[in-house]
Amino acid sequence: MDFKKATFKYELSIGDVPVTLDASIGEAAYPTDGDSLETLILVADDAMYIQKYT
């Protein structure tokens, strides 16, 4: 399965403290990745976690 994913990263400072904000997003498309809402959510969730931890 070809997981579609995106990561956003933003670095800023609060006073003298550096802070990094990031987000990982998984994507799933009907009917390519599944034919039910439950399956699409699971595929998107898997893609998000793969992006987040790789």
Jmol script that loads the backbone (N, CA, C; Angstrom):
load data "model"
ATOM      1  N   MET A   1       0.841  -1.178   0.000  1.00  0.00           N
ATOM      2  CA  MET A   1       0.000   0.000   0.000  1.00  0.00           C
ATOM      3  C   MET A   1       0.888   1.244   0.000  1.00  0.00           C
ATOM      4  N   ASP A   2       0.574   2.191  -0.832  1.00  0.00           N
ATOM      5  CA  ASP A   2       1.326   3.439  -0.929  1.00  0.00           C
ATOM      6  C   ASP A   2       0.687   4.460   0.014  1.00  0.00           C
ATOM      7  N   PHE A   3       1.332   4.715   1.156  1.00  0.00           N
ATOM      8  CA  PHE A   3       0.785   5.646   2.133  1.00  0.00           C
ATOM      9  C   PHE A   3       1.073   7.073   1.710  1.00  0.00           C
ATOM     10  N   LYS A   4       0.055   7.893   1.753  1.00  0.00           N
ATOM     11  CA  LYS A   4       0.210   9.321   1.486  1.00  0.00           C
ATOM     12  C   LYS A   4       0.314  10.012   2.837  1.00  0.00           C
ATOM     13  N   LYS A   5       1.259  10.918   2.958  1.00  0.00           N
ATOM     14  CA  LYS A   5       1.481  11.541   4.256  1.00  0.00           C
ATOM     15  C   LYS A   5       2.083  12.922   4.091  1.00  0.00           C
ATOM     16  N   ALA A   6       1.991  13.711   5.140  1.00  0.00           N
ATOM     17  CA  ALA A   6       2.579  15.047   5.144  1.00  0.00           C
ATOM     18  C   ALA A   6       3.038  15.369   6.553  1.00  0.00           C
ATOM     19  N   THR A   7       4.107  16.123   6.638  1.00  0.00           N
ATOM     20  CA  THR A   7       4.612  16.578   7.930  1.00  0.00           C
ATOM     21  C   THR A   7       4.844  18.074   7.859  1.00  0.00           C
ATOM     22  N   PHE A   8       4.442  18.763   8.895  1.00  0.00           N
ATOM     23  CA  PHE A   8       4.677  20.192   9.012  1.00  0.00           C
ATOM     24  C   PHE A   8       5.519  20.427  10.252  1.00  0.00           C
ATOM     25  N   LYS A   9       6.503  21.315  10.139  1.00  0.00           N
ATOM     26  CA  LYS A   9       7.376  21.612  11.270  1.00  0.00           C
ATOM     27  C   LYS A   9       7.586  23.114  11.341  1.00  0.00           C
ATOM     28  N   TYR A  10       7.456  23.658  12.550  1.00  0.00           N
ATOM     29  CA  TYR A  10       7.611  25.097  12.760  1.00  0.00           C
ATOM     30  C   TYR A  10       8.444  25.302  14.014  1.00  0.00           C
ATOM     31  N   GLU A  11       9.513  26.046  13.884  1.00  0.00           N
ATOM     32  CA  GLU A  11      10.382  26.327  15.026  1.00  0.00           C
ATOM     33  C   GLU A  11      10.226  27.786  15.432  1.00  0.00           C
ATOM     34  N   LEU A  12      10.109  28.015  16.731  1.00  0.00           N
ATOM     35  CA  LEU A  12       9.958  29.362  17.251  1.00  0.00           C
ATOM     36  C   LEU A  12      10.601  29.436  18.622  1.00  0.00           C
ATOM     37  N   SER A  13      10.634  30.623  19.171  1.00  0.00           N
ATOM     38  CA  SER A  13      11.159  30.822  20.523  1.00  0.00           C
ATOM     39  C   SER A  13      10.108  31.519  21.353  1.00  0.00           C
ATOM     40  N   ILE A  14       9.991  31.073  22.582  1.00  0.00           N
ATOM     41  CA  ILE A  14       9.152  31.744  23.564  1.00  0.00           C
ATOM     42  C   ILE A  14      10.119  32.285  24.604  1.00  0.00           C
ATOM     43  N   GLY A  15      10.353  33.580  24.538  1.00  0.00           N
ATOM     44  CA  GLY A  15      11.418  34.160  25.351  1.00  0.00           C
ATOM     45  C   GLY A  15      12.740  33.604  24.863  1.00  0.00           C
ATOM     46  N   ASP A  16      13.495  32.985  25.747  1.00  0.00           N
ATOM     47  CA  ASP A  16      14.771  32.365  25.381  1.00  0.00           C
ATOM     48  C   ASP A  16      14.642  30.867  25.170  1.00  0.00           C
ATOM     49  N   VAL A  17      13.430  30.333  25.193  1.00  0.00           N
ATOM     50  CA  VAL A  17      13.220  28.886  25.091  1.00  0.00           C
ATOM     51  C   VAL A  17      12.839  28.513  23.661  1.00  0.00           C
ATOM     52  N   PRO A  18      13.679  27.703  22.989  1.00  0.00           N
ATOM     53  CA  PRO A  18      13.306  27.250  21.649  1.00  0.00           C
ATOM     54  C   PRO A  18      12.193  26.195  21.728  1.00  0.00           C
ATOM     55  N   VAL A  19      11.228  26.322  20.826  1.00  0.00           N
ATOM     56  CA  VAL A  19      10.083  25.417  20.790  1.00  0.00           C
ATOM     57  C   VAL A  19       9.903  24.929  19.358  1.00  0.00           C
ATOM     58  N   THR A  20       9.655  23.637  19.190  1.00  0.00           N
ATOM     59  CA  THR A  20       9.367  23.074  17.877  1.00  0.00           C
ATOM     60  C   THR A  20       7.960  22.495  17.893  1.00  0.00           C
ATOM     61  N   LEU A  21       7.136  22.950  16.965  1.00  0.00           N
ATOM     62  CA  LEU A  21       5.793  22.412  16.788  1.00  0.00           C
ATOM     63  C   LEU A  21       5.795  21.592  15.515  1.00  0.00           C
ATOM     64  N   ASP A  22       5.210  20.394  15.574  1.00  0.00           N
ATOM     65  CA  ASP A  22       5.108  19.604  14.351  1.00  0.00           C
ATOM     66  C   ASP A  22       3.791  18.845  14.321  1.00  0.00           C
ATOM     67  N   ALA A  23       3.382  18.507  13.103  1.00  0.00           N
ATOM     68  CA  ALA A  23       2.142  17.766  12.896  1.00  0.00           C
ATOM     69  C   ALA A  23       2.370  16.756  11.786  1.00  0.00           C
ATOM     70  N   SER A  24       1.791  15.593  11.934  1.00  0.00           N
ATOM     71  CA  SER A  24       1.838  14.558  10.906  1.00  0.00           C
ATOM     72  C   SER A  24       0.407  14.261  10.476  1.00  0.00           C
ATOM     73  N   ILE A  25       0.205  14.156   9.176  1.00  0.00           N
ATOM     74  CA  ILE A  25      -1.135  13.949   8.629  1.00  0.00           C
ATOM     75  C   ILE A  25      -1.117  12.739   7.708  1.00  0.00           C
ATOM     76  N   GLY A  26      -2.082  11.842   7.888  1.00  0.00           N
ATOM     77  CA  GLY A  26      -2.235  10.691   7.003  1.00  0.00           C
ATOM     78  C   GLY A  26      -3.435  10.894   6.096  1.00  0.00           C
ATOM     79  N   GLU A  27      -3.371  10.359   4.898  1.00  0.00           N
ATOM     80  CA  GLU A  27      -4.423  10.548   3.907  1.00  0.00           C
ATOM     81  C   GLU A  27      -4.908   9.206   3.404  1.00  0.00           C
ATOM     82  N   ALA A  28      -6.194   9.112   3.126  1.00  0.00           N
ATOM     83  CA  ALA A  28      -6.781   7.930   2.506  1.00  0.00           C
ATOM     84  C   ALA A  28      -7.839   8.395   1.514  1.00  0.00           C
ATOM     85  N   ALA A  29      -7.949   7.711   0.392  1.00  0.00           N
ATOM     86  CA  ALA A  29      -8.897   8.096  -0.651  1.00  0.00           C
ATOM     87  C   ALA A  29      -9.866   6.953  -0.962  1.00  0.00           C
ATOM     88  N   TYR A  30     -11.127   7.312  -1.140  1.00  0.00           N
ATOM     89  CA  TYR A  30     -12.157   6.352  -1.529  1.00  0.00           C
ATOM     90  C   TYR A  30     -12.184   6.271  -3.036  1.00  0.00           C
ATOM     91  N   PRO A  31     -12.292   5.167  -3.658  1.00  0.00           N
ATOM     92  CA  PRO A  31     -12.312   3.800  -3.166  1.00  0.00           C
ATOM     93  C   PRO A  31     -10.949   3.118  -3.207  1.00  0.00           C
ATOM     94  N   THR A  32      -9.913   3.872  -3.591  1.00  0.00           N
ATOM     95  CA  THR A  32      -8.578   3.288  -3.745  1.00  0.00           C
ATOM     96  C   THR A  32      -8.071   2.638  -2.465  1.00  0.00           C
ATOM     97  N   ASP A  33      -8.224   3.321  -1.333  1.00  0.00           N
ATOM     98  CA  ASP A  33      -7.677   2.842  -0.066  1.00  0.00           C
ATOM     99  C   ASP A  33      -8.686   2.096   0.798  1.00  0.00           C
ATOM    100  N   GLY A  34      -9.942   2.088   0.410  1.00  0.00           N
ATOM    101  CA  GLY A  34     -10.968   1.385   1.169  1.00  0.00           C
ATOM    102  C   GLY A  34     -12.340   1.804   0.715  1.00  0.00           C
ATOM    103  N   ASP A  35     -13.333   0.973   1.054  1.00  0.00           N
ATOM    104  CA  ASP A  35     -14.690   1.270   0.613  1.00  0.00           C
ATOM    105  C   ASP A  35     -15.656   1.528   1.768  1.00  0.00           C
ATOM    106  N   SER A  36     -15.110   1.701   2.965  1.00  0.00           N
ATOM    107  CA  SER A  36     -15.950   2.051   4.108  1.00  0.00           C
ATOM    108  C   SER A  36     -15.250   3.144   4.912  1.00  0.00           C
ATOM    109  N   LEU A  37     -16.030   3.897   5.659  1.00  0.00           N
ATOM    110  CA  LEU A  37     -15.466   4.957   6.479  1.00  0.00           C
ATOM    111  C   LEU A  37     -14.472   4.391   7.481  1.00  0.00           C
ATOM    112  N   GLU A  38     -14.807   3.257   8.091  1.00  0.00           N
ATOM    113  CA  GLU A  38     -13.915   2.631   9.075  1.00  0.00           C
ATOM    114  C   GLU A  38     -12.564   2.281   8.460  1.00  0.00           C
ATOM    115  N   THR A  39     -12.571   1.695   7.280  1.00  0.00           N
ATOM    116  CA  THR A  39     -11.318   1.322   6.609  1.00  0.00           C
ATOM    117  C   THR A  39     -10.513   2.561   6.239  1.00  0.00           C
ATOM    118  N   LEU A  40     -11.168   3.590   5.731  1.00  0.00           N
ATOM    119  CA  LEU A  40     -10.463   4.813   5.351  1.00  0.00           C
ATOM    120  C   LEU A  40      -9.810   5.482   6.560  1.00  0.00           C
ATOM    121  N   ILE A  41     -10.503   5.495   7.684  1.00  0.00           N
ATOM    122  CA  ILE A  41      -9.925   6.065   8.899  1.00  0.00           C
ATOM    123  C   ILE A  41      -8.719   5.259   9.351  1.00  0.00           C
ATOM    124  N   LEU A  42      -8.808   3.931   9.301  1.00  0.00           N
ATOM    125  CA  LEU A  42      -7.672   3.088   9.694  1.00  0.00           C
ATOM    126  C   LEU A  42      -6.467   3.302   8.784  1.00  0.00           C
ATOM    127  N   VAL A  43      -6.693   3.408   7.482  1.00  0.00           N
ATOM    128  CA  VAL A  43      -5.594   3.626   6.532  1.00  0.00           C
ATOM    129  C   VAL A  43      -4.948   4.993   6.768  1.00  0.00           C
ATOM    130  N   ALA A  44      -5.764   6.025   6.949  1.00  0.00           N
ATOM    131  CA  ALA A  44      -5.222   7.365   7.206  1.00  0.00           C
ATOM    132  C   ALA A  44      -4.464   7.392   8.527  1.00  0.00           C
ATOM    133  N   ASP A  45      -4.968   6.710   9.540  1.00  0.00           N
ATOM    134  CA  ASP A  45      -4.304   6.648  10.836  1.00  0.00           C
ATOM    135  C   ASP A  45      -2.954   5.936  10.725  1.00  0.00           C
ATOM    136  N   ASP A  46      -2.934   4.822   9.993  1.00  0.00           N
ATOM    137  CA  ASP A  46      -1.664   4.105   9.776  1.00  0.00           C
ATOM    138  C   ASP A  46      -0.655   4.999   9.066  1.00  0.00           C
ATOM    139  N   ALA A  47      -1.101   5.718   8.036  1.00  0.00           N
ATOM    140  CA  ALA A  47      -0.201   6.600   7.289  1.00  0.00           C
ATOM    141  C   ALA A  47       0.352   7.694   8.190  1.00  0.00           C
ATOM    142  N   MET A  48      -0.484   8.228   9.073  1.00  0.00           N
ATOM    143  CA  MET A  48      -0.037   9.281   9.984  1.00  0.00           C
ATOM    144  C   MET A  48       1.027   8.760  10.932  1.00  0.00           C
ATOM    145  N   TYR A  49       0.798   7.574  11.514  1.00  0.00           N
ATOM    146  CA  TYR A  49       1.777   7.041  12.459  1.00  0.00           C
ATOM    147  C   TYR A  49       3.076   6.639  11.775  1.00  0.00           C
ATOM    148  N   ILE A  50       3.011   6.148  10.556  1.00  0.00           N
ATOM    149  CA  ILE A  50       4.219   5.839   9.801  1.00  0.00           C
ATOM    150  C   ILE A  50       5.030   7.114   9.580  1.00  0.00           C
ATOM    151  N   GLN A  51       4.353   8.187   9.185  1.00  0.00           N
ATOM    152  CA  GLN A  51       5.042   9.464   8.972  1.00  0.00           C
ATOM    153  C   GLN A  51       5.612   9.995  10.287  1.00  0.00           C
ATOM    154  N   LYS A  52       4.852   9.890  11.348  1.00  0.00           N
ATOM    155  CA  LYS A  52       5.258  10.455  12.625  1.00  0.00           C
ATOM    156  C   LYS A  52       6.503   9.776  13.191  1.00  0.00           C
ATOM    157  N   TYR A  53       6.648   8.484  12.993  1.00  0.00           N
ATOM    158  CA  TYR A  53       7.744   7.738  13.632  1.00  0.00           C
ATOM    159  C   TYR A  53       8.831   7.282  12.669  1.00  0.00           C
ATOM    160  N   THR A  54       8.872   7.828  11.448  1.00  0.00           N
ATOM    161  CA  THR A  54       9.977   7.491  10.528  1.00  0.00           C
ATOM    162  C   THR A  54      10.746   8.740  10.158  1.00  0.00           C
TER     163      THR A  54
END
end "model"
wireframe off; spacefill off
backbone 0.3
color backbone group
